[in-house]
Amino acid sequence: MKVLRPGAAGMLLVAALALAACGDDNPTGAFEGDDYEVTDAGPLADPQLSGTLSASGSSAQESAQTAWIAGYRGVQPDVRLIYDAIGSGGGRENLISGASPVVGSDAYLDEEERERVTDVCGDGGALHVPVYIAPIAIPYNLPGVEQLNLSPEVLARVFSREIETWDDPAIAEINPGADLPSTEITVVNRSDDSGTTENFLEYLHVVGGDAWPYEPDAAWPVAGGESAAQTTGVMQVTGSTVGAITYTDASAVGTLPTAAVGVGGDFVDYTPEAAAAVVDASTPVDTGVEGDLALELARDTTEEGTYPIVLVSYLIACSAYDDAQTADLVTNYLRYVISEQGQQAAADAAGSAPISQTLREAATTTIDSIQGG
């Protein structure tokens, strides 16, 4: 197995990363129906493959994964693909244990996880491929308040449960004219380890200052409030609880209003374009793995029109597999996901925007480096 070093692909990515960006939590399961169309996918369908590929992980990816499973069966009808949306933390553990050969995660492997994954993936470790980029929205349930501004400090104080009612002077000051009730604020957080949680906590850690004393983690650090498992759970609790506020992948917001967050001197609503602007300003992480595309996001940007609470979700694969068939299935599926066809399927199903050609080229190089057999 070759010795790996930080790759030029990552440096190419930061030089011209032009990403367009932005997704229920039950396992997607295997796509078993006949409602698919065999498509002319060129190299993706040559050679024709067969077998079963079981993936797991990010619940934020679920809508996209459902579309990818359906679309991929049109390309490789003899491949049975299963995706279990157990959350990012569970997905990473499945990769480390060897239970899933490829996983979805809304956070890249940390240093300890990168060391542990070598037991399954070999000395070369694992590779991150960004496939789904979306804003993390801040939905709230406050009848009569359709617009809400939250500065980084106030947002941190709300989620740390220091600010306890909606008519608190700190909220009123940045929402002049709003009819804020004295309703108690109910913070709703994920009860399971979550990449969405980790991304949100990274943002609060960077911008919250003294108002946010907690380190980023996949587990929610503040006691009290309400908790629920996975994206569907937190949205169900928030939607049924007057005074509630939460954080979630933007595609899962539904009909609830969402807060605009403070960036520089403005308040910015989430949009795919505003999230893409933050990713454009981000840099690759030096994971020590050649060609790895993990990103360090610019959470503290003050650039106009950017939305800094953003999630970059990856598919994570081993750099090498003992079994050639597994390597073939993983690499072929990854190529489909990053293809124009795959990215458009995700855009249609989950509201994400197709990745740039620059990222596609860098990701292709990374995927092509995966070894098998």
Rosetta blueprint (number, residue, H / E / L):
1 M L
2 K L
3 V L
4 L L
5 R L
6 P L
7 G L
8 A H
9 A H
10 G H
11 M H
12 L H
13 L H
14 V H
15 A H
16 A H
17 L L
18 A L
19 L L
20 A L
21 A L
22 C L
23 G L
24 D L
25 D L
26 N L
27 P L
28 T L
29 G E
30 A E
31 F L
32 E L
33 G L
34 D L
35 D L
36 Y L
37 E L
38 V L
39 T L
40 D L
41 A L
42 G H
43 P H
44 L H
45 A H
46 D L
47 P L
48 Q L
49 L L
50 S L
51 G E
52 T E
53 L E
54 S E
55 A E
56 S E
57 G E
58 S L
59 S L
60 A L
61 Q L
62 E H
63 S H
64 A H
65 Q H
66 T H
67 A H
68 W H
69 I H
70 A H
71 G H
72 Y H
73 R H
74 G H
75 V H
76 Q L
77 P L
78 D L
79 V E
80 R E
81 L E
82 I E
83 Y E
84 D E
85 A L
86 I L
87 G L
88 S H
89 G H
90 G H
91 G H
92 R H
93 E H
94 N H
95 L H
96 I H
97 S H
98 G L
99 A L
100 S L
101 P L
102 V E
103 V E
104 G E
105 S E
106 D L
107 A L
108 Y L
109 L L
110 D L
111 E H
112 E H
113 E H
114 R H
115 E H
116 R H
117 V L
118 T H
119 D H
120 V H
121 C H
122 G L
123 D L
124 G L
125 G L
126 A E
127 L E
128 H E
129 V E
130 P E
131 V E
132 Y E
133 I E
134 A E
135 P E
136 I E
137 A E
138 I L
139 P E
140 Y E
141 N L
142 L L
143 P L
144 G L
145 V L
146 E L
147 Q L
148 L L
149 N E
150 L E
151 S L
152 P H
153 E H
154 V H
155 L H
156 A H
157 R H
158 V H
159 F H
160 S L
161 R L
162 E L
163 I L
164 E L
165 T E
166 W L
167 D L
168 D L
169 P H
170 A H
171 I H
172 A H
173 E H
174 I L
175 N L
176 P L
177 G L
178 A L
179 D L
180 L L
181 P L
182 S L
183 T L
184 E E
185 I L
186 T E
187 V E
188 V E
189 N E
190 R E
191 S L
192 D L
193 D L
194 S L
195 G H
196 T H
197 T H
198 E H
199 N H
200 F H
201 L H
202 E H
203 Y H
204 L H
205 H H
206 V H
207 V H
208 G L
209 G H
210 D H
211 A H
212 W L
213 P L
214 Y L
215 E L
216 P L
217 D L
218 A L
219 A L
220 W L
221 P L
222 V L
223 A L
224 G L
225 G L
226 E E
227 S E
228 A E
229 A L
230 Q H
231 T H
232 T H
233 G H
234 V H
235 M H
236 Q H
237 V H
238 T H
239 G H
240 S H
241 T L
242 V L
243 G L
244 A E
245 I E
246 T L
247 Y L
248 T E
249 D E
250 A H
251 S H
252 A H
253 V L
254 G L
255 T L
256 L L
257 P L
258 T E
259 A L
260 A E
261 V E
262 G E
263 V E
264 G L
265 G L
266 D E
267 F E
268 V E
269 D L
270 Y L
271 T L
272 P H
273 E H
274 A H
275 A H
276 A H
277 A H
278 V H
279 V H
280 D H
281 A L
282 S L
283 T E
284 P E
285 V L
286 D L
287 T L
288 G L
289 V L
290 E L
291 G L
292 D L
293 L L
294 A L
295 L E
296 E E
297 L L
298 A L
299 R L
300 D L
301 T L
302 T L
303 E L
304 E L
305 G L
306 T L
307 Y L
308 P L
309 I L
310 V E
311 L E
312 V E
313 S E
314 Y E
315 L E
316 I E
317 A E
318 C E
319 S L
320 A E
321 Y E
322 D L
323 D L
324 A H
325 Q H
326 T H
327 A H
328 D H
329 L H
330 V H
331 T H
332 N H
333 Y H
334 L H
335 R H
336 Y H
337 V H
338 I H
339 S L
340 E H
341 Q H
342 G H
343 Q H
344 Q H
345 A H
346 A H
347 A H
348 D H
349 A H
350 A H
351 G L
352 S L
353 A L
354 P L
355 I L
356 S L
357 Q H
358 T H
359 L H
360 R H
361 E H
362 A H
363 A H
364 T H
365 T H
366 T H
367 I H
368 D H
369 S L
370 I L
371 Q E
372 G E
373 G L
